[in-house]
Amino acid sequence: MPLLSELNLRTSYHKGRDDIANDFYLPCMRRATEYDRAVGYFRSTVFLIAWPALRKFIEQGGRIRILCSQVLAEQDIAALEAGYSARVDEILNARLLEEVKSLLREETILVPAKILAALVAQGSIDLQIAVLRDTQVRGASGRIFHDKLGIFRDATSNIVIFKGSMNETWAGLSADGNLESIDVAASWMGARDLERARTEEAYFTDLWNDNYPTLRVRPFPQIAREELASQASVEWEADLEAILSANETGQARATERSLHPHQAAGLASWAANGRKGILAFVTGSGKTFTAITALKDSLKNRNKIAVVVAPDQVLFDQWYRELEVASSELGGGILRAGAGHTRWRESLRLWTSPGPRKRILLATVQTASSDEFRAGLTGGDHLLLIADEVHRLGSPHHRKLLDESLFGERLGLSATPERAGDPIGTSALLGYFRGILEPRYTLADAVRDGVLTRYFYRPHTVTLSDLEAAEWLKLTKEIGRLRARIGNREDVQMLKKRLQQLFIQRAKIVKHATAKVPLAVSVLSSEYKPGQRWIVYCDDMSQLSAVATALDARGMSTIPFHSQMEGDRAETLGWLDRRGGIVIAIKCLDEGVDVPSVTHALILASSKNPREFIQRRGRVLRTAPGKSLAYVHDALVLPPSGGEARSESKNDPIIKGELARAVEFANNADNPACAADLQRIAIELGIDWRSLLLQGNEDEEDD
């Protein structure tokens, strides 16, 4: 039997330059008798089991141990710490059972899942679940055990370890689109490698035996294991050969999409939560596809009728295109309400009545919240509500749709479900949808997993002009005087209203800072190259016009994009995708619009709402063929210098909020050193940026 020590391994492998599969992974598996693997999610394990070397590995008695993750709420982890393991195991049972069921329902990976089931059933693969301890999750909702470690071991105890971004895929590492890399150490390649190999082996052993201080490791739930075993492939070797043959001959249908592990975990959590909840997935991580997967399952397997609510016409049209495909697969129909479609008034009650036909109702949030629409619905448990950008439903007007009698299953979608500065609206949303589902999927998670593009962040600080600074100081002093008057006075509400008006006036100075226009010219003149795809975010039409005029004077043509523009907005984005150029946009690009080929963004817009900050930066991070890096330039307005002015800045909702979130964005960039200057500025202004990431206020237009 060949041994691992016969291999001439390098210390690292980088996809694009190295063939990680054929140069490293497969030769190791052919020689190994044991393989230990730590992965992020249970679903990831299905991609471990359909490699050309797998059959030989199993034939020679090979065993695989897989440690995967599961996210629990803080109170559940606290219960585990307190010794209430039965309660926690019940939650894990429900989550993993639903995840196994969803795995076995998905046609694109059904055969690999059945092979996995067969190998688990015969004892060739063992699974355990890792949960972060209470001290590791407090204040960091959604964090998971995500250490990507692999250990090969042969019959003579030679060891090869690898760590890095690699995810095994059954289509082959060389076929997927991610730029992967791994670091490698082998026990026979010198003292340093031997030390690393033994250290990582001891680390995994401690993890597996539940002896690591920051983790609790639970056995894979028996009920989920039995569900998996019930679907085990009877002839898994033949199924494996069929998969490999299809991959080699190109017969595998590349157009089919499969759920990413975080998407499957979210849907399993939704099902375990009574099919109610909000998916908090970062912009660009596939909320729409995840929701449509849930929709198809509910209509096909539970005879539900879907009501999809979109926040505006652009997303309404985007949802319609996606739903047309789903409806065709289901053999059903779609009724549109809002965005110029009025036929719903004649057929809404009949369309939403229980019946065998597969039906989807697509509505804008404005129409869905109207008295006429709500009165026309045949409400009940047979209706599934899917609310895109669900935070919109927390506003006083749209909140009318949150009626317990109207819908049974409920799925909300948002990168930032909590409504900034609106605890009442947030409470209403979380109560109606029964909370935010774990795991959350953050910017850091998506960049780490290759779901979003890696990026460079380039913040640019700008200062107010003399006139703007004088006006800013004048308003600041008035704000200070007014605050001093607010106490137990009877007219306190009137004074607070006046204070809010002063904050708005001061915010406009920051939003319209004249220095933003020359900054745009400077950045684009030095950075833009023909064929690149840029989006410049502006605050309003006045700023958009000023930037366009200034760039035109430098011989740089631009394309406007806004809600009042003439012409086809979709064609404008199509032109940018095909030809490249500079699109200057205002708020209509904030939510959900896809231009994945965009590689550069310049953000001039300032906002008191953290959601806009997050969405604008997220637009440019979507993945696309040939796109390996994105570049985000950010204009950050600093207050006037001077003790009184700077000391008041910590009370300015725009300055403190944008600076705080800029630091967080910088920390996840490929150039994290840019965060140091931002942190220094925050400290000078007396701003605790760590506690401010979700502060701000919702926009009035949401109401």
MARLUM-899660 format. One record per residue (C-alpha): z, y, x; residue number from 1. Coordinates in steps of 0.2 Angstrom, whole numbers, plus 5000, padded with zeros to 4 digits. Layout:
BEGIN
R    up  north  east    k
R     Z      Y     X  NUM
...
# end
This chain:
BEGIN
R    up  north  east    k
R  5000   5000  5000    1
R  4995   5017  5007    2
R  5009   5029  5011    3
R  5012   5048  5009    4
R  5014   5050  5028    5
R  4996   5045  5031    6
R  4991   5061  5023    7
R  4987   5077  5034    8
R  4994   5090  5022    9
R  4993   5109  5024   10
R  5008   5120  5021   11
R  5000   5129  5006   12
R  4985   5127  4995   13
R  4976   5141  4986   14
R  4964   5138  4972   15
R  4947   5146  4975   16
R  4948   5142  4993   17
R  4956   5124  4992   18
R  4953   5110  4979   19
R  4971   5107  4975   20
R  4967   5092  4964   21
R  4957   5082  4977   22
R  4965   5089  4993   23
R  4983   5087  4987   24
R  4988   5081  4970   25
R  4978   5066  4968   26
R  4980   5059  4986   27
R  4999   5061  4984   28
R  4999   5052  4967   29
R  4989   5037  4973   30
R  5002   5034  4987   31
R  5018   5038  4977   32
R  5030   5027  4968   33
R  5040   5041  4960   34
R  5036   5058  4954   35
R  5049   5071  4949   36
R  5043   5087  4940   37
R  5051   5102  4933   38
R  5040   5111  4920   39
R  5043   5126  4908   40
R  5040   5118  4891   41
R  5040   5100  4884   42
R  5022   5102  4879   43
R  5017   5105  4897   44
R  5021   5087  4900   45
R  5006   5081  4890   46
R  4995   5088  4905   47
R  5003   5077  4918   48
R  4997   5061  4911   49
R  4978   5060  4911   50
R  4974   5061  4930   51
R  4962   5048  4938   52
R  4976   5042  4949   53
R  4988   5039  4935   54
R  4983   5021  4931   55
R  4985   5016  4949   56
R  5002   5025  4950   57
R  5008   5015  4935   58
R  5001   4999  4940   59
R  5011   5000  4957   60
R  5027   5003  4947   61
R  5027   5022  4948   62
R  5040   5031  4938   63
R  5040   5050  4932   64
R  5055   5060  4928   65
R  5051   5076  4919   66
R  5064   5090  4916   67
R  5058   5103  4904   68
R  5065   5118  4895   69
R  5072   5123  4878   70
R  5078   5140  4872   71
R  5094   5141  4862   72
R  5102   5156  4854   73
R  5117   5164  4863   74
R  5129   5157  4850   75
R  5122   5139  4852   76
R  5124   5140  4871   77
R  5142   5147  4868   78
R  5145   5132  4857   79
R  5139   5120  4871   80
R  5150   5128  4883   81
R  5165   5126  4872   82
R  5161   5108  4870   83
R  5152   5107  4853   84
R  5138   5097  4860   85
R  5135   5088  4843   86
R  5130   5104  4835   87
R  5119   5109  4849   88
R  5111   5092  4850   89
R  5107   5094  4831   90
R  5097   5110  4835   91
R  5088   5102  4849   92
R  5084   5087  4838   93
R  5076   5099  4826   94
R  5066   5109  4838   95
R  5060   5094  4849   96
R  5055   5084  4833   97
R  5044   5098  4827   98
R  5037   5100  4844   99
R  5032   5082  4845  100
R  5025   5083  4828  101
R  5014   5098  4832  102
R  5008   5090  4848  103
R  5003   5074  4838  104
R  4994   5085  4824  105
R  4983   5094  4837  106
R  4966   5085  4838  107
R  4961   5093  4855  108
R  4976   5085  4864  109
R  4980   5070  4852  110
R  4974   5057  4864  111
R  4983   5063  4879  112
R  4999   5065  4868  113
R  4997   5047  4863  114
R  4995   5041  4881  115
R  5011   5051  4885  116
R  5020   5043  4870  117
R  5015   5025  4877  118
R  5021   5029  4894  119
R  5038   5036  4887  120
R  5039   5021  4876  121
R  5037   5008  4890  122
R  5049   5018  4902  123
R  5036   5024  4914  124
R  5041   5042  4910  125
R  5058   5049  4907  126
R  5062   5066  4899  127
R  5077   5077  4899  128
R  5080   5095  4892  129
R  5087   5110  4903  130
R  5096   5124  4894  131
R  5102   5139  4903  132
R  5121   5142  4903  133
R  5129   5156  4893  134
R  5131   5167  4908  135
R  5113   5166  4912  136
R  5106   5171  4895  137
R  5118   5185  4890  138
R  5108   5200  4888  139
R  5092   5191  4892  140
R  5085   5184  4876  141
R  5072   5171  4878  142
R  5074   5166  4896  143
R  5071   5148  4900  144
R  5072   5136  4914  145
R  5055   5138  4922  146
R  5056   5132  4940  147
R  5039   5124  4944  148
R  5044   5110  4957  149
R  5036   5094  4960  150
R  5042   5079  4971  151
R  5032   5064  4977  152
R  5041   5049  4984  153
R  5033   5033  4991  154
R  5040   5016  4994  155
R  5047   5020  5011  156
R  5056   5036  5005  157
R  5043   5048  5012  158
R  5044   5064  5002  159
R  5032   5078  4998  160
R  5038   5093  4988  161
R  5027   5107  4981  162
R  5032   5123  4972  163
R  5022   5137  4965  164
R  5011   5142  4950  165
R  5001   5126  4948  166
R  5000   5118  4931  167
R  4992   5101  4930  168
R  4979   5100  4916  169
R  4970   5085  4910  170
R  4953   5093  4912  171
R  4957   5095  4931  172
R  4964   5109  4941  173
R  4947   5114  4947  174
R  4940   5117  4930  175
R  4953   5129  4922  176
R  4952   5148  4925  177
R  4969   5152  4933  178
R  4971   5157  4951  179
R  4984   5144  4957  180
R  4993   5142  4973  181
R  5007   5130  4979  182
R  5018   5129  4995  183
R  5020   5111  5002  184
R  5033   5103  5013  185
R  5033   5085  5019  186
R  5048   5075  5026  187
R  5038   5068  5041  188
R  5031   5085  5047  189
R  5045   5092  5058  190
R  5063   5097  5056  191
R  5060   5112  5045  192
R  5049   5103  5032  193
R  5062   5088  5032  194
R  5076   5101  5028  195
R  5066   5109  5014  196
R  5061   5092  5007  197
R  5079   5086  5007  198
R  5085   5102  5000  199
R  5073   5102  4985  200
R  5076   5083  4982  201
R  5095   5087  4981  202
R  5092   5102  4970  203
R  5082   5091  4957  204
R  5095   5077  4958  205
R  5108   5090  4954  206
R  5098   5096  4940  207
R  5094   5079  4933  208
R  5112   5073  4933  209
R  5118   5089  4925  210
R  5127   5095  4941  211
R  5119   5112  4943  212
R  5130   5127  4939  213
R  5118   5138  4929  214
R  5111   5124  4918  215
R  5116   5111  4905  216
R  5105   5096  4904  217
R  5103   5086  4888  218
R  5095   5070  4885  219
R  5078   5070  4876  220
R  5083   5069  4857  221
R  5082   5051  4851  222
R  5074   5056  4835  223
R  5060   5065  4844  224
R  5058   5051  4856  225
R  5056   5038  4841  226
R  5043   5050  4833  227
R  5033   5050  4850  228
R  5035   5031  4852  229
R  5028   5029  4834  230
R  5012   5036  4839  231
R  5010   5028  4856  232
R  4993   5023  4861  233
R  4991   5004  4860  234
R  4977   5004  4873  235
R  4982   5019  4884  236
R  4972   5014  4899  237
R  4956   5013  4888  238
R  4960   5030  4881  239
R  4963   5037  4898  240
R  4946   5031  4904  241
R  4938   5039  4889  242
R  4946   5056  4893  243
R  4941   5055  4912  244
R  4923   5049  4907  245
R  4921   5064  4895  246
R  4927   5076  4908  247
R  4916   5069  4921  248
R  4900   5070  4910  249
R  4904   5086  4902  250
R  4906   5079  4885  251
R  4923   5087  4882  252
R  4921   5101  4870  253
R  4925   5117  4880  254
R  4924   5128  4865  255
R  4940   5120  4857  256
R  4956   5129  4860  257
R  4973   5121  4862  258
R  4990   5129  4860  259
R  4998   5135  4876  260
R  5015   5128  4878  261
R  5024   5145  4873  262
R  5014   5145  4857  263
R  5018   5127  4853  264
R  5036   5130  4856  265
R  5036   5145  4845  266
R  5028   5136  4831  267
R  5041   5121  4833  268
R  5055   5134  4832  269
R  5047   5141  4816  270
R  5046   5124  4808  271
R  5064   5120  4813  272
R  5069   5137  4806  273
R  5063   5132  4788  274
R  5046   5140  4792  275
R  5053   5157  4793  276
R  5054   5169  4808  277
R  5046   5181  4819  278
R  5036   5177  4834  279
R  5040   5190  4848  280
R  5025   5187  4859  281
R  5019   5200  4872  282
R  5003   5209  4868  283
R  4988   5197  4874  284
R  4998   5181  4873  285
R  4989   5174  4858  286
R  4999   5178  4842  287
R  4984   5178  4831  288
R  4978   5160  4836  289
R  4996   5154  4835  290
R  4997   5161  4817  291
R  4981   5154  4812  292
R  4986   5137  4818  293
R  5002   5138  4807  294
R  4991   5144  4793  295
R  4979   5129  4794  296
R  4993   5117  4795  297
R  5002   5125  4779  298
R  4986   5125  4769  299
R  4980   5108  4774  300
R  4996   5098  4774  301
R  5008   5107  4762  302
R  4995   5115  4750  303
R  5001   5133  4753  304
R  4991   5149  4749  305
R  4991   5161  4764  306
R  4993   5180  4762  307
R  4989   5188  4778  308
R  4994   5207  4780  309
R  4986   5217  4794  310
R  4992   5235  4799  311
R  4975   5244  4799  312
R  4956   5242  4796  313
R  4952   5238  4814  314
R  4964   5223  4814  315
R  4959   5219  4796  316
R  4941   5216  4801  317
R  4947   5207  4817  318
R  4958   5195  4806  319
R  4943   5192  4794  320
R  4932   5186  4808  321
R  4945   5174  4813  322
R  4950   5168  4796  323
R  4931   5165  4791  324
R  4931   5151  4804  325
R  4948   5144  4798  326
R  4942   5145  4780  327
R  4926   5136  4784  328
R  4935   5122  4793  329
R  4947   5120  4778  330
R  4933   5121  4765  331
R  4941   5136  4756  332
R  4939   5155  4753  333
R  4945   5172  4757  334
R  4949   5186  4746  335
R  4950   5204  4754  336
R  4962   5218  4747  337
R  4961   5235  4755  338
R  4950   5243  4768  339
R  4937   5247  4755  340
R  4938   5230  4746  341
R  4943   5232  4727  342
R  4938   5215  4719  343
R  4956   5209  4721  344
R  4961   5219  4706  345
R  4952   5207  4695  346
R  4957   5190  4702  347
R  4973   5193  4712  348
R  4984   5183  4700  349
R  4973   5168  4698  350
R  4969   5168  4717  351
R  4988   5167  4721  352
R  4992   5154  4708  353
R  4996   5136  4713  354
R  4981   5125  4714  355
R  4971   5112  4725  356
R  4959   5124  4733  357
R  4962   5131  4750  358
R  4964   5150  4748  359
R  4968   5165  4760  360
R  4972   5182  4754  361
R  4969   5196  4767  362
R  4976   5213  4764  363
R  4980   5229  4773  364
R  4999   5234  4774  365
R  4995   5249  4763  366
R  4988   5239  4749  367
R  5000   5225  4751  368
R  5015   5237  4749  369
R  5008   5245  4733  370
R  5016   5242  4716  371
R  4999   5236  4709  372
R  4997   5223  4722  373
R  5015   5216  4721  374
R  5014   5216  4703  375
R  4998   5206  4703  376
R  5004   5192  4714  377
R  5009   5176  4707  378
R  5024   5174  4719  379
R  5033   5159  4724  380
R  5037   5146  4737  381
R  5018   5141  4737  382
R  5014   5157  4746  383
R  5014   5159  4765  384
R  5016   5176  4772  385
R  5009   5180  4789  386
R  5013   5198  4794  387
R  5004   5205  4809  388
R  5013   5219  4819  389
R  5027   5215  4807  390
R  5038   5230  4813  391
R  5027   5240  4801  392
R  5035   5231  4786  393
R  5052   5238  4791  394
R  5047   5256  4786  395
R  5055   5263  4769  396
R  5038   5261  4760  397
R  5032   5245  4767  398
R  5049   5237  4765  399
R  5045   5235  4746  400
R  5035   5219  4751  401
R  5050   5211  4758  402
R  5054   5202  4741  403
R  5062   5185  4741  404
R  5053   5181  4725  405
R  5036   5183  4732  406
R  5035   5172  4747  407
R  5041   5155  4753  408
R  5035   5152  4771  409
R  5035   5168  4782  410
R  5029   5171  4799  411
R  5030   5188  4807  412
R  5020   5193  4823  413
R  5025   5207  4835  414
R  5027   5211  4853  415
R  5042   5222  4849  416
R  5049   5217  4832  417
R  5064   5228  4833  418
R  5061   5245  4825  419
R  5066   5258  4838  420
R  5079   5270  4831  421
R  5079   5262  4814  422
R  5093   5249  4813  423
R  5091   5248  4794  424
R  5073   5244  4795  425
R  5076   5231  4809  426
R  5090   5223  4799  427
R  5079   5222  4783  428
R  5065   5213  4793  429
R  5076   5201  4802  430
R  5085   5197  4786  431
R  5069   5193  4777  432
R  5061   5183  4790  433
R  5077   5175  4796  434
R  5077   5181  4813  435
R  5067   5182  4829  436
R  5061   5164  4835  437
R  5065   5158  4852  438
R  5058   5157  4864  439
R  5052   5176  4865  440
R  5037   5177  4877  441
R  5039   5193  4888  442
R  5027   5202  4900  443
R  5035   5193  4915  444
R  5033   5176  4906  445
R  5014   5179  4902  446
R  5010   5186  4920  447
R  5020   5171  4928  448
R  5010   5159  4917  449
R  4993   5167  4920  450
R  4992   5171  4901  451
R  4990   5189  4906  452
R  4982   5196  4921  453
R  4992   5200  4937  454
R  4992   5219  4939  455
R  4995   5234  4951  456
R  5005   5248  4943  457
R  5002   5266  4950  458
R  5014   5279  4942  459
R  5009   5297  4944  460
R  5023   5310  4942  461
R  5017   5327  4935  462
R  5027   5343  4932  463
R  5027   5356  4919  464
R  5018   5373  4922  465
R  5028   5389  4923  466
R  5025   5393  4905  467
R  5029   5375  4899  468
R  5045   5375  4910  469
R  5051   5391  4903  470
R  5048   5385  4885  471
R  5056   5368  4889  472
R  5072   5377  4896  473
R  5073   5389  4881  474
R  5073   5374  4869  475
R  5085   5364  4880  476
R  5097   5378  4880  477
R  5095   5380  4861  478
R  5098   5361  4859  479
R  5114   5363  4869  480
R  5121   5377  4859  481
R  5117   5368  4843  482
R  5125   5352  4849  483
R  5141   5362  4853  484
R  5141   5368  4835  485
R  5140   5350  4827  486
R  5157   5343  4823  487
R  5166   5342  4807  488
R  5156   5356  4799  489
R  5151   5354  4781  490
R  5133   5359  4786  491
R  5132   5345  4799  492
R  5117   5337  4791  493
R  5107   5353  4791  494
R  5111   5356  4809  495
R  5106   5338  4814  496
R  5089   5341  4805  497
R  5087   5357  4815  498
R  5092   5348  4831  499
R  5078   5335  4827  500
R  5065   5349  4825  501
R  5070   5356  4842  502
R  5068   5339  4850  503
R  5051   5337  4842  504
R  5046   5354  4849  505
R  5052   5350  4866  506
R  5043   5333  4865  507
R  5026   5342  4862  508
R  5028   5351  4878  509
R  5029   5334  4887  510
R  5015   5327  4877  511
R  5003   5341  4880  512
R  5007   5345  4898  513
R  4992   5354  4905  514
R  4994   5345  4922  515
R  4989   5329  4914  516
R  4970   5334  4913  517
R  4968   5338  4931  518
R  4978   5322  4935  519
R  4965   5312  4925  520
R  4951   5321  4935  521
R  4959   5317  4951  522
R  4962   5298  4947  523
R  4945   5295  4940  524
R  4936   5305  4954  525
R  4944   5294  4967  526
R  4946   5277  4959  527
R  4931   5275  4946  528
R  4916   5265  4952  529
R  4901   5263  4941  530
R  4902   5246  4931  531
R  4920   5247  4930  532
R  4928   5247  4913  533
R  4942   5260  4910  534
R  4952   5266  4895  535
R  4960   5283  4896  536
R  4974   5285  4883  537
R  4977   5302  4876  538
R  4990   5310  4864  539
R  4978   5319  4852  540
R  4961   5325  4849  541
R  4964   5341  4859  542
R  4969   5332  4875  543
R  4955   5320  4872  544
R  4942   5334  4871  545
R  4950   5343  4887  546
R  4949   5327  4897  547
R  4931   5323  4892  548
R  4926   5341  4896  549
R  4934   5341  4913  550
R  4926   5324  4917  551
R  4909   5330  4911  552
R  4910   5345  4923  553
R  4912   5333  4937  554
R  4897   5323  4931  555
R  4907   5308  4924  556
R  4901   5303  4906  557
R  4914   5297  4894  558
R  4914   5288  4877  559
R  4927   5294  4864  560
R  4936   5281  4853  561
R  4947   5287  4838  562
R  4949   5285  4820  563
R  4938   5300  4815  564
R  4924   5296  4826  565
R  4906   5295  4820  566
R  4897   5278  4823  567
R  4902   5260  4824  568
R  4919   5259  4834  569
R  4916   5240  4836  570
R  4899   5244  4845  571
R  4908   5257  4856  572
R  4920   5243  4862  573
R  4905   5231  4864  574
R  4896   5244  4875  575
R  4911   5245  4886  576
R  4912   5227  4887  577
R  4893   5225  4892  578
R  4890   5240  4902  579
R  4906   5247  4908  580
R  4911   5265  4908  581
R  4926   5276  4903  582
R  4932   5276  4885  583
R  4944   5290  4881  584
R  4955   5284  4866  585
R  4970   5289  4855  586
R  4981   5279  4845  587
R  4969   5267  4836  588
R  4968   5256  4852  589
R  4987   5253  4852  590
R  4988   5238  4841  591
R  4979   5222  4843  592
R  4961   5227  4847  593
R  4953   5216  4860  594
R  4943   5222  4875  595
R  4948   5209  4888  596
R  4936   5214  4901  597
R  4944   5231  4904  598
R  4951   5231  4921  599
R  4958   5249  4923  600
R  4969   5260  4912  601
R  4975   5278  4914  602
R  4989   5282  4902  603
R  4991   5301  4898  604
R  4999   5299  4881  605
R  5018   5301  4881  606
R  5028   5293  4867  607
R  5045   5292  4860  608
R  5041   5274  4853  609
R  5043   5260  4866  610
R  5031   5250  4856  611
R  5016   5261  4860  612
R  5021   5261  4879  613
R  5021   5242  4879  614
R  5005   5240  4869  615
R  4995   5252  4879  616
R  4999   5244  4895  617
R  4996   5227  4888  618
R  4978   5231  4882  619
R  4972   5230  4900  620
R  4981   5214  4905  621
R  4971   5202  4894  622
R  4962   5189  4904  623
R  4943   5188  4905  624
R  4931   5178  4916  625
R  4930   5185  4933  626
R  4945   5196  4931  627
R  4959   5192  4943  628
R  4968   5209  4944  629
R  4971   5224  4933  630
R  4976   5242  4937  631
R  4987   5253  4927  632
R  4989   5272  4931  633
R  5003   5280  4922  634
R  5006   5299  4920  635
R  5025   5302  4919  636
R  5031   5320  4916  637
R  5046   5326  4925  638
R  5057   5340  4918  639
R  5059   5357  4927  640
R  5069   5356  4943  641
R  5087   5364  4943  642
R  5104   5357  4939  643
R  5105   5362  4921  644
R  5087   5357  4917  645
R  5089   5340  4925  646
R  5106   5336  4918  647
R  5099   5339  4901  648
R  5084   5327  4904  649
R  5095   5311  4901  650
R  5095   5317  4883  651
R  5076   5319  4881  652
R  5070   5304  4872  653
R  5053   5304  4879  654
R  5057   5307  4897  655
R  5071   5294  4898  656
R  5062   5281  4888  657
R  5046   5282  4897  658
R  5054   5282  4914  659
R  5065   5268  4910  660
R  5051   5257  4903  661
R  5040   5262  4918  662
R  5053   5255  4930  663
R  5053   5238  4920  664
R  5034   5238  4920  665
R  5034   5241  4939  666
R  5046   5227  4943  667
R  5034   5214  4936  668
R  5019   5221  4945  669
R  5011   5214  4961  670
R  5017   5230  4970  671
R  5035   5230  4964  672
R  5039   5243  4978  673
R  5033   5256  4966  674
R  5049   5254  4956  675
R  5060   5261  4970  676
R  5054   5279  4968  677
R  5055   5278  4949  678
R  5073   5271  4950  679
R  5077   5285  4962  680
R  5071   5298  4950  681
R  5080   5290  4935  682
R  5096   5290  4946  683
R  5094   5309  4950  684
R  5092   5313  4931  685
R  5107   5303  4927  686
R  5097   5290  4917  687
R  5103   5272  4916  688
R  5086   5264  4915  689
R  5092   5247  4912  690
R  5100   5251  4896  691
R  5086   5261  4889  692
R  5071   5249  4888  693
R  5071   5248  4869  694
R  5077   5265  4864  695
R  5066   5278  4856  696
R  5060   5281  4838  697
R  5047   5274  4826  698
R  5033   5285  4821  699
R  5034   5294  4804  700
R  5016   5288  4799  701
R  5023   5270  4798  702
R  5032   5276  4782  703
# end
